[in-house]
Amino acid sequence: MVNYNQLEMHYMANSYTAVTKQDGGWWIGWIEEVPGVNCQERTRNALLASLRATLTEALVFNREEAIRAAAPDYTEELLTV
């Protein structure tokens, strides 16, 4: 089971850009840097919370998928951009 609080702390140094807009009675938004991370909520605050949660889940999924693809003998290197 993934501990999302610990994962969020791991990725805390990273910043992502949320593109948001109100469309009728809804707020919609995307994370610029990660394709597929998009949400729709009734309020801006709820939208930002959903984007954070969805981004965290996407990062976990992408990491697990990369490790499965590289297993069994892989190394990990931290990169700073």
Secondary structure, DSSP 8 states (H G I E B T S, - for coil): ---HHHHHHHHTT----EEEEEETTEEEEEETTSTT-EEEESSHHHHHHHHHHHHHHHHHHHHHHHHHHH-SS--------
